[in-house]
Amino acid sequence: LVNFSPQKTKSLIISIKWNASRNPPLRFKNENIEEVSGHKYLGLIFSKDLKWAKHVQETSTKARKKTERSASS
C-alpha cells in the first residue's frame, strides 16, 4: 500500500506536436496536479518537447564548475 501526496505529484505531458492542445487540469484527491515543462529522473532531464537542451546545459554547467574548482586547487 502506497500513499501518494498530491502536493509532490507533477504532470508532464510529452509531445512532439508544435501545437499540442492544452489538456484539462488533472486532479488527485480533490487537488490540482501541477503541470511542469520538464522533470529530472535518474539524472536525465526530460522536457515536454523531447529536446535535450536543458539536460545538456545543466551537465555542461556542472562540468565547468568542477573544472574551475580543480584548476584553482
Wavefront OBJ file of the C-alpha trace (Angstrom):
o trace
v 0.000 0.000 0.000
v 1.483 3.270 -1.132
v 0.358 6.747 -0.097
v 0.736 9.392 -2.789
v 0.877 13.090 -1.949
v -0.912 15.433 -4.376
v 1.487 18.250 -3.395
v 4.512 16.193 -4.511
v 2.894 14.854 -7.693
v 3.619 16.581 -11.017
v 2.223 16.153 -14.528
v 4.459 16.139 -17.608
v 2.822 15.708 -20.994
v 5.364 14.784 -23.661
v 4.507 15.625 -27.254
v 6.356 16.499 -30.444
v 3.334 18.374 -31.826
v 4.142 22.047 -32.192
v 0.545 22.994 -31.431
v -0.313 20.421 -28.765
v -3.608 21.465 -27.266
v -3.828 22.233 -23.593
v -5.282 19.458 -21.514
v -7.735 19.994 -18.703
v -6.090 20.194 -15.272
v -5.507 16.853 -13.607
v -6.962 16.385 -10.152
v -5.897 13.937 -7.468
v -7.571 13.709 -4.061
v -9.529 16.878 -4.931
v -6.341 18.884 -5.596
v -4.957 20.133 -8.910
v -1.739 18.488 -10.058
v 0.941 20.943 -11.158
v 1.872 20.650 -14.851
v 5.621 21.051 -15.430
v 7.624 21.581 -18.621
v 10.447 19.265 -17.572
v 11.371 16.656 -14.977
v 14.635 15.181 -13.757
v 14.564 11.385 -13.436
v 17.607 9.222 -12.722
v 19.921 12.088 -13.695
v 18.236 12.802 -17.029
v 16.131 15.885 -17.647
v 13.067 15.142 -19.757
v 11.323 18.079 -21.419
v 7.802 18.221 -22.763
v 9.126 18.617 -26.334
v 11.684 15.770 -26.033
v 14.652 18.068 -26.656
v 17.926 17.672 -24.766
v 18.880 21.380 -24.463
v 18.111 21.704 -20.726
v 19.897 18.426 -19.889
v 22.990 19.364 -21.926
v 23.053 22.849 -20.407
v 22.887 21.548 -16.839
v 25.511 18.855 -17.493
v 27.944 21.313 -19.086
v 27.438 23.801 -16.242
v 28.288 21.102 -13.679
v 31.363 20.041 -15.668
v 32.542 23.653 -15.989
v 32.218 24.201 -12.225
v 34.223 21.035 -11.493
v 36.927 22.108 -13.954
v 37.135 25.585 -12.384
v 37.425 24.096 -8.861
v 40.179 21.672 -9.852
v 42.102 24.403 -11.725
v 42.058 26.691 -8.674
v 43.369 23.932 -6.359
l 1 2 3 4 5 6 7 8 9 10 11 12 13 14 15 16 17 18 19 20 21 22 23 24 25 26 27 28 29 30 31 32 33 34 35 36 37 38 39 40 41 42 43 44 45 46 47 48 49 50 51 52 53 54 55 56 57 58 59 60 61 62 63 64 65 66 67 68 69 70 71 72 73
